[in-house]
Amino acid sequence: MTTQLTQHRPPGLRDFYENPAVPVASGDARTLRQARILATALGPATASTTPATILDIGCGDGTAAATAAPLLAGHRLIGVDWSQDALKRAHALLPHVVRGELTDGGLPFATGAADAVLFSEVIEHLVDPDSALDELRRVLRPGGHLMVSTPNLAAWYNRGLLLAGVQPVFSEVSLRGIHGRPGKEVVGHLRLYTARALRAFVAASGFEVVSLAGAPFHGVPRPLRALDRLACAVPSAASILLLHARRT
């Protein structure tokens, strides 16, 4: 019986994220906005300065990092992921990729080794985000930049959906199907943040919050995309939250 149960074990969370068909990003608009914020914070790379080391933690297939790379030209961008399959695909787009995890011993980088960390569309998937931010703080130098992006639980359309008794977009009740909310893709979100909660959480983890901006979501139906872009002017109502913080 034990052998039979083991052979027919249902896919777990780790298996879910190893599936290359699972969507892992919220679109180029988010990536480019986030990269512009970081590029402004770092300043241009010049011949007389040491290039900044930027870790893209949870780089997936490298698509987002490759999109951001032109805006961060001259700096050293390293893709980091625990999935060997993702890293194989990322290696075709990025010159530097490293296997690493936020758990099981931490990231394969020395304390204070990074000038900046991109942490995009990752925090909502974590069982233990507290330990994850502790590890990101460790690898960042004092004053180093942390760029977090994550879906907004209080996005403008989610507020209306909740009033109507409908499960919010981005939230998940199952890894096997969509139940009670709009959308067609299961993405494995475990946690969702409002702007206020994200600010408070990151600040409590030893970072100084510099700014919070909004970004649109590519999954919004086409007739509503103009409204979604307008909502970015009020980050607390935007589809995607973009938080810039510095290690204190």
Secondary structure, DSSP 8 states (H G I E B T S, - for coil): -HHHHHHT----HHHHHH-TTS-----HHHHHHHHHHHHHHH----TTS---EEEEET-TTSHHHHHHGGGGTTSEEEEEES-HHHHHHHHTT-S-EEE--SSTT--SS-TT-EEEEEEES-GGG-S-HHHHHHHHHHHEEEEEEEEEEEEBTT-HHHHHHHHTT---TT--S-SS---SSS-S--------B-HHHHHHHHHHTTEEEEEEEEE--TTS-GGGHHHHHHHTTSGGGSSEEEEEEEE-
